Amino acid sequence: MVGDNKTCSSDFTLIGLFTHGATSGFLFSIICAVFFMAMIVNGVMIFLIHIDPYLHTPMYFLLSHLSFIDMMYISTIVPKMLVNYLVGKGTISFAACTAQHFLYMGFVGAEFFLLGLMAYDRYVAICNPLRYPVLMSHRVCWMILASSWFGGALDSFLLTPITMSLPFCSSRKINHFFCEAPTMLRLACGDKAAYEMVMYVCCVMMLLIPFSVIIASYARILITVHQMKSAEGKKKAFATCSSHIMVVTLFYGAALYTYMLPQSYHTPIKDKVFSAFYTILTPLLNPLIYSLRNTDVTGAFKRVLARCQGVHGVTREGF
């Protein structure tokens, strides 16, 4: 018991992405810029959806919460990594590591489920457009959000106690830039078969349930689009779905490698690259994909700018 208590109270050391070599300062600047850009772009997306009445639709309601989740989970990882570089040490306490793992799993799990259920929104919009106001009512949207957050919370409450109760009796150096479950599992010693099995089942459920919804929704969408006779209708349907497909591909592709591929295929370098892709880059790419390819969002941005310029012009005339 004394040994276990000592293990639990000891700090970990995050190796991080920065090697303090010639390129570490440049890499630090890039990640810092990506972080602040992701926060700003997602914040602008939420602001536009909230303030512009043309964006008060179920799709944009869900998209605003996707942006909020992106802001939250990038904030659980990147600030700590940047501070560690600035102070020159990567220590993280057991409690902080547990909290980071818990929050990260909750936010990422919620995004997995939300992306899956957003595919249902696209299915209803294309396959049942006349029933869209009923099938995607305000109540249904809140149920989708509640289901997503429940799924994320379930992942956190299941995986965090399992991961952080492992006997970390070997090196306490985490060859990663945050406390990610597969990396923590490799750090542990002793018989990990039961832990690995439970973690694998949880991750399969977390990925396959929303992924099944996505596959089923887009299968029905493809059938409906194929039956359309209008070329303009097909083009509009593709434009409606393309942004969501791109986001799902980016996010799920990296996550499938991290959580579904056997440990024998993992290396520390690959783990860092894939994790950086879906924890650092994806929160920046998501709003850009949805805004740059979407005339509704760009139109809302122009209307807000015009409104601000109008107010500024009236103010100047008053003076």
C-alpha positions as a printed NumPy array, in Angstrom:
array([[  0.   ,   0.   ,   0.   ],
       [  2.846,   2.397,   0.809],
       [  4.42 ,   1.706,  -2.565],
       [  1.116,   2.268,  -4.33 ],
       [  0.562,   5.577,  -2.547],
       [  4.024,   6.689,  -3.485],
       [  3.368,   5.799,  -7.105],
       [  0.133,   7.765,  -7.154],
       [  1.766,  10.87 ,  -5.619],
       [  4.76 ,  10.942,  -7.984],
       [  4.977,  13.287, -10.959],
       [  5.206,  12.26 , -14.59 ],
       [  7.481,  13.85 , -17.171],
       [  6.088,  14.677, -20.608],
       [  8.753,  14.384, -23.293],
       [  6.621,  16.562, -25.569],
       [  7.011,  17.543, -29.214],
       [  9.891,  19.946, -28.669],
       [ 13.436,  18.613, -28.521],
       [ 15.04 ,  21.98 , -27.645],
       [ 17.049,  21.655, -30.849],
       [ 17.478,  24.104, -33.697],
       [ 13.882,  23.714, -34.93 ],
       [ 12.131,  23.612, -31.558],
       [ 11.556,  27.385, -31.466],
       [ 10.043,  27.316, -34.956],
       [  7.793,  24.382, -34.048],
       [  6.747,  26.178, -30.854],
       [  5.773,  29.272, -32.881],
       [  3.716,  27.199, -35.339],
       [  1.803,  25.346, -32.612],
       [  1.241,  28.571, -30.688],
       [ -0.137,  30.232, -33.839],
       [ -2.338,  27.222, -34.638],
       [ -3.747,  27.242, -31.098],
       [ -4.675,  30.932, -31.113],
       [ -6.041,  30.725, -34.664],
       [ -8.183,  27.707, -33.694],
       [ -9.577,  29.58 , -30.692],
       [-10.318,  32.695, -32.753],
       [-11.828,  30.928, -35.774],
       [-14.053,  28.675, -33.648],
       [-15.063,  31.657, -31.538],
       [-16.011,  33.618, -34.674],
       [-18.004,  30.625, -35.937],
       [-19.985,  30.437, -32.678],
       [-20.534,  34.216, -32.73 ],
       [-21.798,  34.206, -36.337],
       [-24.18 ,  31.312, -35.729],
       [-25.509,  33.002, -32.603],
       [-25.976,  36.483, -34.065],
       [-27.105,  35.791, -37.646],
       [-30.78 ,  34.683, -37.97 ],
       [-30.083,  32.941, -41.303],
       [-27.874,  30.466, -39.443],
       [-30.486,  29.586, -36.823],
       [-30.996,  26.102, -38.261],
       [-30.39 ,  22.641, -36.752],
       [-27.204,  22.078, -38.772],
       [-25.572,  25.298, -37.589],
       [-26.86 ,  24.812, -34.065],
       [-24.958,  21.497, -33.957],
       [-21.975,  23.068, -35.71 ],
       [-21.712,  25.789, -33.058],
       [-21.435,  23.098, -30.389],
       [-18.826,  21.259, -32.472],
       [-16.775,  24.467, -32.458],
       [-17.229,  24.756, -28.688],
       [-15.976,  21.167, -28.18 ],
       [-12.97 ,  21.876, -30.427],
       [-12.09 ,  24.92 , -28.327],
       [-12.379,  22.95 , -25.108],
       [-10.304,  19.917, -25.97 ],
       [ -7.463,  21.812, -27.664],
       [ -7.343,  23.919, -24.474],
       [ -6.796,  20.816, -22.329],
       [ -3.608,  19.909, -24.213],
       [ -1.808,  22.76 , -25.978],
       [ -1.466,  25.388, -23.181],
       [  0.26 ,  22.877, -20.872],
       [  2.578,  21.84 , -23.706],
       [  3.505,  25.45 , -24.497],
       [  4.091,  26.336, -20.831],
       [  6.313,  23.271, -20.386],
       [  8.482,  24.458, -23.265],
       [  8.752,  27.991, -21.885],
       [  9.713,  26.901, -18.363],
       [ 12.08 ,  24.245, -19.696],
       [ 10.586,  21.221, -17.944],
       [  7.766,  18.815, -18.74 ],
       [  6.641,  17.666, -15.301],
       [  2.959,  17.009, -14.708],
       [  1.501,  15.782, -11.429],
       [ -0.531,  12.601, -11.169],
       [ -3.66 ,  14.655, -10.394],
       [ -3.088,  16.993, -13.36 ],
       [ -2.438,  14.044, -15.665],
       [ -5.643,  12.38 , -14.481],
       [ -7.629,  15.599, -14.978],
       [ -6.177,  16.1  , -18.456],
       [ -6.994,  12.518, -19.43 ],
       [-10.53 ,  12.827, -18.05 ],
       [-11.307,  16.114, -19.826],
       [ -9.666,  15.048, -23.076],
       [-11.581,  11.755, -23.242],
       [-14.832,  13.552, -22.453],
       [-14.449,  16.24 , -25.124],
       [-13.103,  13.916, -27.817],
       [-15.757,  11.303, -27.037],
       [-18.466,  13.965, -27.308],
       [-17.071,  15.021, -30.697],
       [-17.065,  11.419, -31.944],
       [-20.75 ,  11.037, -31.127],
       [-21.704,  14.538, -32.324],
       [-20.066,  13.997, -35.727],
       [-21.927,  10.706, -36.031],
       [-25.275,  12.269, -35.195],
       [-24.62 ,  15.213, -37.52 ],
       [-24.657,  12.655, -40.334],
       [-28.258,  11.911, -39.355],
       [-29.032,  15.618, -39.813],
       [-27.645,  15.469, -43.372],
       [-29.622,  12.289, -44.042],
       [-32.892,  13.932, -43.   ],
       [-32.131,  17.117, -44.977],
       [-31.537,  15.202, -48.211],
       [-33.728,  12.109, -47.921],
       [-36.707,  13.603, -46.029],
       [-36.599,  17.368, -46.709],
       [-40.337,  17.867, -46.196],
       [-40.205,  16.302, -42.734],
       [-36.966,  18.061, -41.766],
       [-38.606,  20.595, -39.387],
       [-40.273,  17.731, -37.51 ],
       [-37.438,  15.183, -37.531],
       [-34.851,  17.846, -36.621],
       [-36.908,  19.919, -34.211],
       [-35.382,  21.982, -31.418],
       [-36.105,  19.151, -28.99 ],
       [-34.357,  16.598, -31.236],
       [-31.299,  18.868, -31.525],
       [-31.007,  19.087, -27.75 ],
       [-31.411,  15.306, -27.524],
       [-28.536,  14.9  , -30.002],
       [-26.362,  17.2  , -27.897],
       [-27.308,  15.431, -24.671],
       [-26.512,  12.047, -26.237],
       [-23.113,  13.308, -27.425],
       [-22.151,  14.691, -24.026],
       [-23.433,  11.552, -22.309],
       [-21.27 ,   9.4  , -24.588],
       [-18.218,  11.562, -23.903],
       [-18.828,  11.532, -20.139],
       [-19.257,   7.758, -20.219],
       [-15.881,   7.392, -21.958],
       [-14.229,   9.598, -19.349],
       [-15.745,   7.852, -16.345],
       [-14.923,   4.398, -17.731],
       [-11.445,   4.888, -19.204],
       [ -9.881,   7.367, -16.788],
       [-10.146,   5.189, -13.633],
       [ -8.968,   2.148, -15.612],
       [ -5.983,   3.962, -17.118],
       [ -4.863,   5.884, -14.051],
       [ -5.192,   2.909, -11.677],
       [ -2.499,   1.023, -13.575],
       [  0.715,   0.273, -11.642],
       [  3.199,   2.803, -13.047],
       [  6.294,   1.229, -11.558],
       [  8.648,   1.613, -14.524],
       [  9.959,   4.851, -16.032],
       [  7.638,   7.787, -15.388],
       [  8.658,   9.55 , -18.588],
       [  5.672,   9.84 , -20.959],
       [  6.995,   9.82 , -24.517],
       [  4.166,  12.046, -25.689],
       [  2.943,  15.636, -25.345],
       [ -0.091,  14.796, -23.178],
       [ -1.518,  11.987, -21.06 ],
       [ -3.108,   9.883, -23.801],
       [ -4.521,   6.47 , -22.903],
       [ -2.416,   4.206, -25.205],
       [  0.8  ,   5.921, -24.122],
       [ -0.096,   5.615, -20.438],
       [ -0.862,   1.953, -21.   ],
       [  2.622,   1.347, -22.432],
       [  4.135,   3.12 , -19.42 ],
       [  2.514,   0.7  , -16.966],
       [  4.019,  -2.582, -15.84 ],
       [  2.613,  -5.922, -14.74 ],
       [ -0.21 ,  -7.884, -16.329],
       [ -2.116,  -5.426, -18.516],
       [ -4.24 ,  -7.909, -20.496],
       [ -7.473,  -7.139, -18.632],
       [ -6.873,  -3.386, -18.825],
       [ -6.107,  -3.583, -22.551],
       [ -9.24 ,  -5.618, -23.243],
       [-11.557,  -3.222, -21.38 ],
       [ -9.911,  -0.191, -22.986],
       [-10.137,  -1.767, -26.436],
       [-13.845,  -2.569, -26.002],
       [-14.566,   0.985, -24.782],
       [-12.687,   2.524, -27.712],
       [-14.412,   0.231, -30.204],
       [-17.791,   1.292, -28.842],
       [-16.771,   4.948, -28.848],
       [-15.695,   4.782, -32.497],
       [-17.913,   2.156, -34.081],
       [-21.301,   3.339, -32.781],
       [-21.062,   6.85 , -34.296],
       [-19.169,   5.499, -37.316],
       [-22.024,   3.038, -37.979],
       [-24.496,   5.94 , -37.891],
       [-22.319,   7.8  , -40.41 ],
       [-22.072,   4.808, -42.764],
       [-25.817,   4.082, -42.575],
       [-26.749,   7.75 , -43.123],
       [-24.471,   8.248, -46.105],
       [-25.5  ,   4.931, -47.646],
       [-29.093,   6.189, -47.693],
       [-27.921,   9.588, -48.945],
       [-26.004,   8.006, -51.847],
       [-29.061,   5.968, -52.842],
       [-31.25 ,   9.082, -52.764],
       [-28.74 ,  11.185, -54.721],
       [-28.341,   8.418, -57.317],
       [-32.115,   8.452, -57.879],
       [-32.192,  12.217, -58.41 ],
       [-32.767,  13.257, -62.02 ],
       [-31.7  ,  16.856, -61.566],
       [-27.978,  17.547, -61.943],
       [-28.417,  20.694, -59.869],
       [-30.031,  18.663, -57.079],
       [-27.132,  16.226, -57.056],
       [-24.633,  19.083, -56.94 ],
       [-26.461,  20.745, -54.06 ],
       [-26.668,  17.464, -52.118],
       [-22.937,  16.855, -52.594],
       [-22.103,  20.401, -51.467],
       [-24.27 ,  19.894, -48.373],
       [-22.413,  16.729, -47.344],
       [-18.858,  17.365, -48.534],
       [-17.793,  19.5  , -45.547],
       [-19.039,  16.94 , -43.037],
       [-17.37 ,  14.082, -44.942],
       [-14.031,  15.921, -44.929],
       [-14.205,  16.614, -41.182],
       [-15.197,  13.01 , -40.404],
       [-12.368,  11.641, -42.565],
       [ -9.739,  13.817, -40.873],
       [-10.914,  13.182, -37.324],
       [-11.815,   9.499, -37.521],
       [ -8.802,   8.582, -39.677],
       [ -6.286,   9.697, -37.055],
       [ -8.396,   8.368, -34.159],
       [ -8.756,   4.913, -35.745],
       [ -4.962,   4.641, -35.919],
       [ -4.558,   5.73 , -32.3  ],
       [ -7.216,   3.578, -30.662],
       [ -7.97 ,   0.667, -33.021],
       [ -4.584,  -0.354, -34.421],
       [ -2.702,  -3.005, -32.376],
       [  0.111,  -1.679, -30.18 ],
       [  2.717,  -3.54 , -32.272],
       [  2.077,  -1.068, -35.128],
       [  2.637,   1.984, -32.92 ],
       [  5.839,   3.956, -32.5  ],
       [  6.317,   7.11 , -30.367],
       [  6.929,   9.271, -33.443],
       [  3.821,   8.014, -35.267],
       [  1.716,   8.415, -32.135],
       [  2.813,  12.037, -31.731],
       [  2.179,  12.877, -35.395],
       [ -1.312,  11.338, -35.522],
       [ -2.262,  12.743, -32.12 ],
       [ -1.041,  16.216, -33.097],
       [ -3.102,  15.97 , -36.26 ],
       [ -6.45 ,  15.315, -34.608],
       [ -5.892,  17.212, -31.338],
       [ -4.116,  20.33 , -32.634],
       [ -4.767,  20.696, -36.381],
       [ -8.345,  19.37 , -36.578],
       [ -9.822,  22.069, -34.264],
       [ -8.417,  24.66 , -36.687],
       [ -9.402,  22.829, -39.873],
       [-13.009,  22.074, -38.841],
       [-14.327,  25.679, -38.874],
       [-12.246,  26.526, -41.947],
       [-13.709,  23.595, -43.888],
       [-17.251,  24.482, -42.867],
       [-16.842,  28.215, -43.534],
       [-14.702,  28.397, -46.684],
       [-16.861,  25.844, -48.498],
       [-20.131,  27.289, -47.241],
       [-21.84 ,  30.338, -48.751],
       [-24.176,  30.645, -45.747],
       [-21.302,  31.234, -43.337],
       [-19.402,  33.586, -45.641],
       [-22.666,  35.454, -46.292],
       [-23.266,  35.79 , -42.543],
       [-19.722,  37.11 , -42.088],
       [-20.289,  39.752, -44.795],
       [-23.621,  40.785, -43.235],
       [-22.016,  41.208, -39.811],
       [-19.185,  43.288, -41.336],
       [-21.696,  45.441, -43.204],
       [-23.696,  45.927, -40.009],
       [-20.576,  46.929, -38.078],
       [-19.533,  49.368, -40.821],
       [-23.048,  50.849, -40.81 ],
       [-22.944,  51.379, -37.061],
       [-19.47 ,  52.888, -37.324],
       [-20.666,  55.231, -40.074],
       [-23.649,  56.404, -38.012],
       [-21.378,  56.986, -35.009],
       [-18.974,  59.103, -37.048],
       [-21.836,  61.166, -38.475],
       [-23.09 ,  61.751, -34.932],
       [-19.757,  63.271, -33.991]])
